[in-house]
Each structure stands twice: as C-alpha cells, then as structure tokens.
Amino acid sequence: MHMSQGTQGTRGRGFGLGLALASALAFGGSGVAAKPLIQAGLDPLHVVWLRVAGAALVALPLAVRHRALLRERPALLTGFGLLAVAGVQACYFAALSRIPVGVALLIEYLAPALVLGWVRLVQRRPVTRAAAIGVVLAVGGLACVVEVWSGLGFDPLGVLLALGAACCQVGYFVLSDQGSEAGAEAPDPLGVIAYGLLLGAAVLTVVARPWTMDWSVLVGTAKMNGTPVPAVLLLAWIVLVATVLAYITGVLSVRRLSPQVAGVVACLEAVIATVLAWVLLGEHLSAPQLAGGAVVLVGAFIAQSSAPAQGSPEPVASGGAERKLSPRGTAA
C-alpha cells in the first residue's frame, strides 16, 4: 500500500521540524561551551576562529568529494561562506563589543521577520497570517528571554553591526533553500556546507589573526560553574556539535520546511542557550525569561504548523480550512 502524497508531505515536514529543533539545540549549546574558554583567557574572536577552522578541517573530505560544486555553483558557495558562516559570526561578535548581549541577540533574531519579508516581497511566495503572527510572538518572547530592557543604551554602530548579523542570517536561510525543488540536480547541501566553512575560515583567519592567540589555554582546563573541564573537550563540542552538526541539520531542515518556517524555529536557539546557561553555568532565569521562553515556543509552533509549503498557490490570507501541502524535495 502506498502512502498518500499528503501523508508523505506531513512526515517530511515533521522530520524537517525535528532537524530544525536539533539545529537550534546544537547552535544553542555553543555559548555554554565557549564562555568557559573565554573566561580561561581566550579572546572571543579566537574562539570563533577555532570553531569555524576546526569545523572546516572536519568537513575537508566532503569538500574534496563535492569539488565539482566549485565549477557548478561558485556564487552559492561564496555567498554561503561570506554570509552564513563568516558574516554572522564577525558582525555578531563585533556588535557585542559595543552593545549588550541581550540587545545584540534580539536584533540578530529579527532575521525570521526579515526572511518573511524576503519570501513575500522579493520571491513573491505566499505567507500566511499565522506565520507572521508566529514571527511577532517569537520576537516578542525573545525580547523577554534576553531581558532587552536591562541594557537599552543606544550605540548606532553597535545596532548597525547587529542588523548586519541579522541580514547575514537571512542569507543563511535563503541560501540554504537553494535547489530545494531541483530534485537530483540540486547542489548537495553537505558540499555547500563544507565549502562555506572553508571560505568562512579563510576570511576569519584574516580578521582574528590566530597567530596572536594564547594556545596554552587549550592544553589546560576551564571551569564550568566551578567544575574543571578539559579545554580541548569544550572545543571539540563547539566544533563537532555546535558547528558541524548544527549547520548540517540546519541546512537540511530548510530544505524540508521553508526559509520562513525554519527561521522562526531557529528563535528557539536563544531559549535553549539561556536554559543551558541556567543548568550548566548557574545563570538563573527570571520570571519574565521563563514567560518569554514559553511565548517563543508558542510562536514557533504556530509558524511551523500554519505556513504553507514553499511554492504553494495559496494566497497570503487564505480562509480555507483544508490545504494540500506538496512534499518538498531534498538533496540529502
């Protein structure tokens, strides 16, 4: 007995949602592992370089395997490396030097709203009202999670850099979706990630100047809420889980969902990061943070369950009770 097209689409969407949640969990754990390394004496930009360069080394065999992409999709690889890898990292950490972490994080996670605008205005694809409501709820809840009111100092350059990180994150979601409907001709997402990491590492090498780093920190221990942890173990987590696994699951989730839906689900990264910091680093959550986390969850659920599949002929505000969602092809 063959499954109906609707059943296959629902299962594919559910698997895509699981990948998006795994990506948010992996990305969200990066800060918890990076903070002890920074407190042990590493510069934040050096931690970013170690993260991306280490992931690039892990992905090197994939780059060799998919070397044909250099000839077939050079623009896509360049865009992914400059925006999705180097751009997000560099702009975000530069913003942190001028404005509070919570404010920078909130501005960066305006990306789902920007993705929604890109999809509707530039690509002219349908977006439901529920998806827009989900974005509003997610951003509002995120403001509570990061307690944006605790650091409202206005620094124009810092805000501009944070907006740059948000725009680069839009590039991550949009570029990840490239080729999702091309079937067997779609660029392999693993190859795109591999070359994106290699290019991002090259760019960050110039910015971070790793030859000035205190390498001795990596052979010692770092304290996680008072507990000594080998620094190399934290670095391995950042490279393998918070970067390699995070990018792979993130790109594959966009291929199965859509940029706007995956973007809203990605807001959970901030919630996960805050909760992990509470559990592992002893950074306690306040009542507004807990409430904000719940609102983000609600917003993400509304967006992922209500947005139509990419390419659907549905109007922006369809009132129909039933919708047929076409299954999205992947290049996994």
Secondary structure, 3 states (H helix, E strand, C coil): CCCCHHHHHHHHHHHHHHHHHHHHHHHHCHHHHHHHHHHCCCCHHHHHHHHHHHHHHHHHHHHHHCCCHHHHCHHHHHHHHHHHHHHHHHHHHHHHCCCCHHHHHHHHCCHHHHHHHHHHHHCCCCCCHHHHHHHHHHHHHHHHHCCHHHCCCCCHHHHHHHHHHHHHHHHHHHHHCCCCCCHHHCCCHHHHHHHHHHHHHHHHHHHHCHHHCCHHHHHCEEEECCEEEEHHHHHHHHHHHHHHHHHHHHHHHHHHCCHHHHHHHCCHHHHHHHHHHHHHHCCCCCHHHHHHHHHHHHHHHHHHHHCCCCCCCCCCCCCCCCCCCCCCCCCC
